Amino acid sequence: MKKFKELEESLQNELIDICKDDPYNLNPEFLYMNIFNSSGNIQTLSKVFEVSELLINRIKEEGKK
């Protein structure tokens, strides 16, 4: 698993923007780690984390590189 700082800048920025709007002040690195380490299908993860399926796919793919 890549560290948050090793991800593409656009992916980092997208996670940061999501967390800025979060009422619980979620940490973008924590969100990334939780999504990357979660198992299950993309649709379920998208609903659980309240993010797009595309973002889930990007995190899973990018984190493996």
NORBELVEN-V809567 format. One record per residue. N is the residue number from 1. RES is the residue in three letters. SS is DSSP state (H for helix, E for strand, L for the rest). BURIAL is b if it has 9 or more other ideal C-beta (glycine too) atoms within 8 Angstrom, else e. D_CENTER is the distance of its C-alpha to the mean C-alpha in Angstrom with 1 decimal. Layout:
N | RES | SS | BURIAL | D_CENTER
N | RES | SS | BURIAL | D_CENTER
This chain:
1 | MET | L | e | 12.5
2 | LYS | L | b | 12.1
3 | LYS | L | e | 12.0
4 | PHE | H | b | 9.6
5 | LYS | H | e | 12.8
6 | GLU | H | e | 13.4
7 | LEU | L | b | 10.6
8 | GLU | L | e | 12.0
9 | GLU | H | e | 12.8
10 | SER | H | e | 11.8
11 | LEU | H | b | 8.1
12 | GLN | H | b | 8.6
13 | ASN | H | e | 10.6
14 | GLU | H | b | 8.5
15 | LEU | H | b | 6.0
16 | ILE | H | b | 9.5
17 | ASP | H | e | 11.1
18 | ILE | H | b | 9.2
19 | CYS | H | b | 10.0
20 | LYS | H | e | 13.5
21 | ASP | L | e | 14.2
22 | ASP | L | e | 13.3
23 | PRO | L | e | 16.8
24 | TYR | L | e | 15.9
25 | ASN | L | e | 14.7
26 | LEU | L | b | 11.4
27 | ASN | L | e | 10.5
28 | PRO | H | b | 7.5
29 | GLU | H | e | 8.1
30 | PHE | H | e | 8.5
31 | LEU | H | b | 5.4
32 | TYR | H | b | 3.8
33 | MET | H | b | 7.1
34 | ASN | H | b | 7.4
35 | ILE | H | b | 5.2
36 | PHE | H | b | 6.8
37 | ASN | H | e | 10.0
38 | SER | L | b | 10.4
39 | SER | L | e | 13.1
40 | GLY | L | e | 14.4
41 | ASN | L | e | 14.5
42 | ILE | H | e | 11.9
43 | GLN | H | e | 13.9
44 | THR | H | e | 13.9
45 | LEU | H | b | 10.2
46 | SER | H | b | 9.8
47 | LYS | H | e | 12.6
48 | VAL | H | e | 11.7
49 | PHE | H | b | 8.5
50 | GLU | L | e | 10.2
51 | VAL | L | e | 8.0
52 | SER | L | e | 9.5
53 | GLU | H | e | 10.2
54 | LEU | H | e | 10.1
55 | LEU | H | b | 6.4
56 | ILE | H | b | 6.1
57 | ASN | H | b | 9.0
58 | ARG | H | b | 8.0
59 | ILE | H | b | 5.4
60 | LYS | H | b | 8.3
61 | GLU | H | e | 10.9
62 | GLU | H | b | 10.2
63 | GLY | H | b | 9.6
64 | LYS | H | e | 13.0
65 | LYS | L | e | 14.9
